[in-house]
Amino acid sequence: MSDPMEDLCLCLFENKVWSGWARYAYPSKKVLVLWFDDLKLRVLQLVGWAADLELPMSVWISGLFNPQAFLTAISQTTARAGGLPLDQMTNVTDVTTIMDPKSIDKRPERGVYVHGFCLEGARWDVEEGQLADSFLKDLHPAMPVVNVISVTGEEGRTDGTGGSGATSGYYEAPVYITNFRGPDYVFPATLKTDKPESKWVLAAVAVLMSDD
């Protein structure tokens, strides 16, 4: 019985992800059973995607090993199609009213639909289409499908959703893979709000890709 085998047995007994697997995996704070279910869903998305080699109507971005690379691909594709300078491209987010990604039957006019986000410190008011205070005991409310659009920095500043920072009417929420935050940072999401940006900053509002 080697030390790694003993460590593995202990992790299985305590329902934890063994470090030998976590070393090569994506960031996650799930217990072993939920982690394995999540892994199977990730594989299922990739198998279906590879079978028809066509971008899904809505990509479960939380199920990608490297979501940053997918977001970069959106910018590259947009820049190439429009003859735009790639180094000036930035991604902005438009939150839709669609809660079920399976109900989507056509692609957006611009960008890509993605899903799998939830909020921490706030909730998304679907009817008003903006950030709102959380409901009691609802720690990580799910967000609707999000339309990620790549624009130039100048275009983002014009419509108030990008550039060097969110302008009036928007909160630039940091997106993290897990609620550990810090090293799990992915990109900033532009979320509509009728409250001062400082309100959400003080509440440490962030978008998470995983409800651990």
Secondary structure, DSSP 8 states (H G I E B T S, - for coil): --HHHHHHHHHHHHT---HHHHTTS------HHHHHHHHHHHHHHHHHHHHHTS--SEEEGGG-S-HHHHHHHHHHHHHHHHT--GGGEEEEEEE-S---GGG--S--SSSEEEE--EEESSEEETTTTEEE---TT--S-B---EEEEEEEHHHHHHHTS-TTS--TTEEEEEEESSTT-GGGEEEEEEEE-SS-HHHHHHTT-EEES---
